[in-house]
Amino acid sequence: MAQPTASNGFLQRLIGAMALDVAIYEEVEADSGATLQAMAVVVLSATASGIGATGFGAEPSQIPVIIVMALAMWGAWALLTFEVGARILPTAGTRANVGQLLRTIGFSTTPGLLLVIGAIPVAAAPAFLLVSLWLLATMVYAVKRALDYTSTARAIAVCLFGWTLAAAIAIVMGILFGPTVS
C-alpha cells in the first residue's frame, strides 16, 4: 500500500484508486493540486466509454456525443452526491468540501479507463458490466473517504441515491433532446 505522501505520481494514484488504497484516497482528498489530475481521469474515462460503445454498434461519429453525455452524467451525479452526502445524510464526523469530494470521486472513475475494451464487440457487454461494478465499488469507497463516513452502508445509500437522481435527469434530457425514434 502506498504511503500518504505527495510523492505519489499520477500513475501510482491511478493504480491505488483502482486497488481501493486508502492512502491514495486520503492523499488526493487532501491535495488540492490533484484537482486537475482527477478531472483528467474523468475525461479519459468518459472518452474510454465513448470508444467502448462502438462495440455495441455506436458509430465513430457518435463518440463525442457519448463522451459529453458521460461527462454530464458524472457531473450531475457528483453534485447530487455532494448534496445528499454532505447536506442531507451527513454524520457528526462529516467534514468535506466540494473539492475534496470531486478529487476522490474523480480518481474513483479510474476503472472506467478499461471501458475502451468494449470496442471489441464480443467483449463489450462483459467489459461494461464488470467495469460498472468496479466503478460502483470505487465510488462508494471514495464517498466513504471524502465524507468521513464510518458506515459503508451510508456511502452505498448516498451513491445509489445520487446515481438514481442523475440517471433520471439523463433519461428526461434524452427524452426531451434526444433523437426521435420511428
Secondary structure, DSSP 4 states (H G I P E B T S, - for coil): ---SSTT--HHHHHHHHHTT-HHHHHHHHH-GGGHHHHHHHHHHHHHHHHHHGGGGT--GGGHHHHHHHHHHHHHHHHHHHHIIIIIIS--TT----HHHHHHHHHHTTGGGGGGGGGGSHHHHHHHHHHHHHHHHHHHHHHHHHHTT-S-HHHHHHHHHHHHHHHHHHHHHHHHHHSPP--
